[in-house]
Amino acid sequence: MKRVCFLVCCFALTACGGGGSGSPASAAPSGSSPTVVANTPDINTFPGLSWNTAVPADVSMTQAGIDSALDYAFRSAHNTQGVVIIRHGVIVGERYAEGKTQQSLATSWSTGKSFASALVGIAVEQGFIESIDVPAENYLAPWVNTDKAAISIRAILEMRSGLQVAENGDTAIYTSGGTDGDQLAYALNRTPATPPRTANWAYQNTDSMLLAGILEESTGQNVLDYADLQLFSKIGMTADWWVDEQGHAMTYCCIDATTRDFARFGLLFARDGRWLEDQVISAAWVEESTTVPEGTDNLSYALQWWVNQSAGYIYSAGLHKNNIYIFPQYDLVIVRNSSYTKEGTGSIRTGANYHSTMSPEGWDDSTFLAYITGSIDD
């Protein structure tokens, strides 16, 4: 199997995944014992410091469907590292590749864009950002008195900034980042090609990287500190967000966390931004950020989220199928991560420090997800 260890995918819809052979279906990860839920799980069930587990029948699902999904995910060519299936706030299916466990880190690739979008929503709710309809130059000083005055934060979130692809190509931001490894400067240093928020949608990592500058300026904090305080700590998630050589979070990608912790973020969005009694993200932002905007020519993209309207789910999509799938109507969250090797010793993106994942040859989302949704009895 060819190992891929470089660029963030230009189109998250085509992003793939990775991993290896799996342990028995729905078995507890090695070195741990399952904590079985005592009461019937429902939409008010949340994990504490650890997740509760249940048999699929406890949440009106069939074991056969869960097993089929896990078997599909762990076919050798699919290179899957970890899968977690959550319904009504409990784990009903989980498997890891040989040598990996629930403590093993995975990486987000472009799924990190959805986290950045969530932080923008929180910053708006807290008053740090006036509105996503204001000019982005309000929070991006290098753009003041330039030809970018018409570009709003909304246009950036929608991938409709109208900015031309960065010099050397959009994905070059990951490997080069421009002068002095400053990926934010690299993203800022582009010129408009078309009017913003016109129909010509264009997926650009460089657009998503602008969110780092907007969040830094508006909140007065670096992105990871703000995320830890306002998001990760509130849902019990531990995560490491990679930065460029100038300390700017790579808001187009690159969050390292366990598969279980990625599922916490998915559950937050399945529950309209609520975690126990805390409205971590406003329900209004959850709806807005996961709704395809009017006027776009991409009917599958919202505000840094992907939407499968016909199948009734939203998802964050990363290279090599590092994805979080959310079915709000079923209170269902599915996380699939590819095999991950963290090269180097730090989380500052340089030539020595980078992510390495593997492609899931022949993977099909519809096949994988149909096993799971087809197992629901109610």
C-alpha positions in Angstrom: 0.0 0.0 0.0 1.4 3.4 -1.0 2.0 5.7 2.0 1.0 9.3 1.6 2.5 11.8 3.9 2.1 15.3 2.6 -0.7 17.6 1.4 -4.1 18.4 2.7 -6.7 17.4 0.1 -8.0 20.2 -2.0 -11.5 18.8 -2.0 -12.7 17.4 1.3 -15.4 15.4 -0.4 -12.7 13.2 -2.0 -10.6 13.0 1.1 -9.7 9.4 2.0 -8.8 7.5 5.2 -6.3 4.9 6.5 -5.4 2.2 9.1 -5.0 -1.6 9.3 -6.5 -4.9 10.5 -8.9 -4.8 13.4 -9.6 -6.5 16.7 -13.0 -8.2 17.3 -16.1 -6.2 16.5 -17.4 -3.9 19.2 -14.8 -5.3 21.7 -13.3 -3.1 24.4 -9.9 -1.7 23.4 -7.0 -3.6 24.8 -6.0 -2.6 28.3 -9.5 -1.4 29.2 -12.8 -2.8 30.4 -16.1 -1.5 29.1 -18.2 0.7 31.3 -21.7 -0.6 30.6 -24.5 2.0 30.9 -27.0 1.2 33.6 -30.0 3.1 32.4 -31.6 3.2 29.0 -29.6 5.7 26.9 -31.4 8.6 25.3 -30.8 12.1 23.9 -29.9 13.3 27.4 -27.1 10.8 27.9 -23.6 12.2 27.7 -20.2 10.7 28.4 -18.3 11.8 31.6 -14.6 11.4 31.8 -15.0 8.2 29.9 -17.7 6.8 27.6 -20.3 4.3 28.5 -20.8 1.4 26.2 -24.0 -0.5 25.3 -25.0 -3.4 23.1 -26.7 -2.2 19.9 -30.0 -3.6 21.0 -30.0 -1.2 24.0 -30.4 1.7 21.5 -32.6 -0.1 19.0 -29.8 -1.2 16.6 -28.8 -4.6 15.4 -25.5 -6.2 16.2 -25.2 -7.6 12.7 -25.4 -4.1 11.1 -22.7 -2.8 13.4 -20.5 -5.8 12.8 -20.9 -5.4 9.0 -19.8 -1.8 9.2 -16.8 -2.5 11.3 -15.8 -5.4 9.0 -16.1 -3.2 6.0 -14.0 -0.4 7.6 -11.2 -2.9 8.5 -10.8 -4.6 5.2 -7.0 -4.5 4.6 -7.1 -2.1 1.7 -9.1 0.4 3.7 -6.3 1.1 6.1 -8.5 2.2 9.0 -7.0 3.0 12.4 -10.1 3.5 14.4 -13.9 3.6 14.2 -16.3 4.6 16.9 -20.1 4.4 16.6 -22.2 6.4 19.0 -26.0 6.4 19.5 -27.8 8.1 22.3 -24.5 9.1 23.9 -23.0 5.7 24.3 -20.6 3.6 22.3 -22.3 0.7 20.4 -19.4 -0.2 18.1 -15.7 0.4 18.3 -12.6 -1.2 16.7 -9.0 -0.3 16.3 -6.2 -1.6 14.0 -3.6 -4.0 15.4 -1.2 -2.1 17.7 -3.7 0.8 18.2 -6.1 1.4 21.1 -8.7 4.0 22.3 -5.7 6.1 23.5 -4.0 6.2 20.1 -3.9 9.6 18.5 -5.5 10.2 15.1 -5.3 13.4 13.0 -8.1 15.4 11.5 -6.7 16.8 8.3 -9.5 19.0 6.9 -12.0 18.0 9.6 -10.2 20.7 11.5 -12.0 23.3 9.4 -15.3 22.4 11.1 -13.7 23.0 14.5 -12.5 26.4 13.3 -16.0 27.2 12.2 -17.4 26.2 15.6 -14.9 28.6 17.2 -16.1 31.4 15.0 -19.6 30.8 16.1 -18.6 30.9 19.7 -16.7 34.1 19.2 -19.7 35.7 17.6 -21.9 34.6 20.5 -19.4 36.0 23.0 -19.2 39.4 21.2 -15.6 39.0 20.1 -16.7 39.0 16.4 -19.4 41.5 15.6 -21.0 39.5 12.8 -19.8 37.1 10.1 -21.2 39.6 7.6 -18.7 42.3 8.5 -15.6 42.8 6.3 -12.9 40.3 7.2 -10.4 43.3 7.1 -11.9 44.3 10.5 -9.9 41.5 12.0 -7.2 41.1 9.3 -5.0 44.2 9.5 -2.9 43.5 6.4 -6.1 43.8 4.3 -7.1 47.3 5.5 -7.2 49.8 2.6 -6.6 47.0 0.0 -8.7 45.5 -2.8 -10.2 42.9 -0.3 -12.6 45.3 1.4 -15.7 43.4 0.0 -14.7 40.0 1.4 -16.8 39.2 4.5 -16.1 36.5 7.1 -19.1 34.7 5.7 -17.6 34.6 2.3 -14.5 33.0 3.7 -16.5 30.4 5.7 -18.5 29.5 2.6 -15.4 29.1 0.4 -16.6 32.0 -1.7 -14.0 34.6 -1.0 -13.3 35.1 -4.6 -9.5 35.1 -3.9 -7.3 33.4 -6.4 -5.5 30.2 -5.6 -2.3 30.9 -3.7 1.0 31.0 -5.6 2.4 27.5 -6.1 -1.1 26.1 -5.6 -3.5 25.9 -2.6 -2.1 22.8 -1.0 1.4 24.2 -1.0 0.5 26.0 2.2 1.1 22.7 4.1 4.5 22.1 2.7 5.9 25.6 2.4 3.7 28.2 4.1 5.6 30.9 2.3 8.3 33.1 3.8 9.5 32.0 7.3 6.9 29.3 7.5 4.2 31.9 8.1 1.1 30.2 6.7 -1.2 33.0 7.7 0.8 35.5 5.7 0.8 33.1 2.8 -3.0 32.9 3.0 -3.4 36.7 3.3 -1.1 37.5 0.3 -3.6 36.8 -2.5 -5.6 39.0 -4.8 -9.3 38.8 -5.7 -10.1 36.9 -8.9 -13.9 37.2 -8.8 -16.4 39.1 -6.6 -17.0 37.4 -3.3 -20.1 35.3 -2.6 -20.8 34.8 -6.3 -21.7 31.3 -7.5 -18.2 30.2 -8.2 -17.4 28.3 -5.1 -13.8 27.2 -4.7 -12.4 25.0 -1.9 -9.2 26.6 -0.6 -7.2 25.7 2.4 -5.8 29.2 2.3 -9.3 30.6 2.9 -9.7 28.5 6.0 -6.3 29.5 7.3 -7.6 33.1 7.4 -9.8 32.0 10.3 -6.7 31.7 12.5 -6.0 35.4 12.0 -9.6 36.4 12.6 -9.8 34.4 15.8 -6.5 35.6 17.1 -7.3 39.3 16.5 -10.9 39.1 17.8 -10.3 37.1 20.9 -6.8 38.2 21.8 -5.8 34.6 22.3 -4.1 32.0 20.2 -6.5 29.5 18.7 -5.6 26.5 20.8 -5.9 28.4 24.1 -9.3 29.7 23.0 -10.4 26.2 21.8 -9.2 24.6 25.1 -11.1 27.2 27.2 -14.3 27.5 25.2 -14.7 24.2 23.5 -12.5 21.2 24.3 -12.6 21.5 28.1 -16.4 21.8 28.0 -16.9 18.5 26.2 -14.1 16.6 27.9 -11.9 16.6 24.8 -8.1 16.6 24.8 -6.6 17.9 21.5 -3.4 19.3 20.0 -3.8 21.8 17.2 -0.7 22.1 15.0 0.7 25.5 14.3 2.9 27.1 11.6 6.4 28.3 12.4 5.1 31.6 13.5 2.6 30.1 16.0 -0.6 30.5 14.0 -2.9 27.5 14.3 -3.4 25.7 11.0 -7.2 26.2 11.0 -7.6 24.4 7.7 -6.4 21.1 9.3 -4.3 19.3 11.7 -5.9 18.6 15.1 -4.6 15.5 16.8 -7.0 13.7 19.2 -8.3 10.2 19.8 -11.1 8.8 17.8 -13.3 8.9 20.9 -12.5 12.5 21.5 -13.4 13.4 17.9 -16.8 11.7 18.6 -17.4 14.2 21.5 -17.3 17.0 18.9 -19.7 15.1 16.7 -22.1 14.5 19.6 -22.0 18.2 20.4 -23.3 19.0 17.0 -25.8 16.1 17.0 -27.3 17.8 20.1 -27.5 21.3 18.6 -24.5 22.6 20.5 -25.6 21.4 24.0 -23.4 19.5 26.4 -25.4 18.4 29.5 -26.7 21.7 30.8 -24.2 23.9 28.9 -25.0 25.5 25.6 -21.4 25.4 24.3 -22.3 26.5 20.8 -25.6 28.3 20.1 -28.2 26.2 18.4 -28.6 29.0 15.9 -24.9 28.7 14.9 -25.1 24.9 14.6 -28.0 25.3 12.2 -26.5 28.1 10.2 -23.1 26.6 9.9 -24.4 23.3 8.7 -26.9 24.7 6.2 -26.0 25.1 2.5 -26.2 28.9 1.8 -28.2 30.4 -1.0 -26.5 31.3 -4.2 -23.7 28.8 -4.1 -23.0 26.4 -6.9 -21.9 23.7 -4.5 -25.0 22.3 -2.9 -23.0 20.1 -0.5 -21.0 22.7 1.3 -22.1 25.0 4.2 -19.8 27.0 6.5 -16.7 24.7 6.7 -19.1 21.7 6.9 -20.2 19.2 4.3 -23.9 18.3 3.9 -25.4 15.2 2.4 -29.0 16.5 2.1 -30.5 13.5 0.4 -29.1 11.1 3.1 -29.9 13.4 6.0 -26.4 13.9 7.5 -23.7 16.4 7.9 -20.0 15.6 8.1 -16.6 17.1 8.6 -14.3 15.6 6.0 -10.5 15.2 6.1 -7.9 13.7 3.8 -8.0 9.9 3.8 -11.5 9.8 5.3 -10.6 11.3 8.7 -14.3 12.0 9.0 -17.0 12.7 11.5 -20.5 11.8 10.3 -23.5 13.2 12.2 -27.2 12.0 11.8 -29.1 14.4 14.0 -32.5 12.6 13.4 -31.0 9.4 14.7 -28.9 10.9 17.5 -26.1 9.1 15.8 -22.4 9.9 15.4 -19.8 7.9 13.5 -16.1 8.6 13.5 -13.6 7.0 11.1 -9.9 7.7 11.3 -7.1 6.6 9.0 -3.8 5.2 10.2 -1.6 8.0 11.5 2.1 8.4 12.2 3.3 11.6 13.6 6.7 12.3 12.1 9.1 14.4 14.1 9.0 15.5 17.7 6.7 18.5 17.8 3.5 20.0 16.6 5.0 22.9 14.7 4.8 22.2 11.0 8.3 22.2 9.6 10.2 19.9 7.3 10.9 17.5 10.2 7.5 17.6 11.7 4.6 16.4 9.6 1.6 14.1 9.4 1.6 10.7 7.7 -1.6 8.8 6.8 -2.7 6.2 4.3 -5.3 6.1 1.6 -8.4 3.8 2.0 -8.4 2.2 -1.4 -11.9 1.6 -2.8 -13.7 3.2 0.2 -17.3 4.1 -0.3 -19.1 6.3 2.3 -22.6 5.1 1.3 -21.7 1.4 1.7 -20.1 2.0 5.2 -22.9 4.2 6.5 -25.7 2.1 5.1 -24.7 -0.8 7.3 -25.1 1.4 10.3 -28.2 3.3 9.5 -29.8 0.1 8.2 -29.2 -1.5 11.6 -31.6 1.1 13.3 -34.9 -0.6 14.3 -36.8 2.5 15.4 
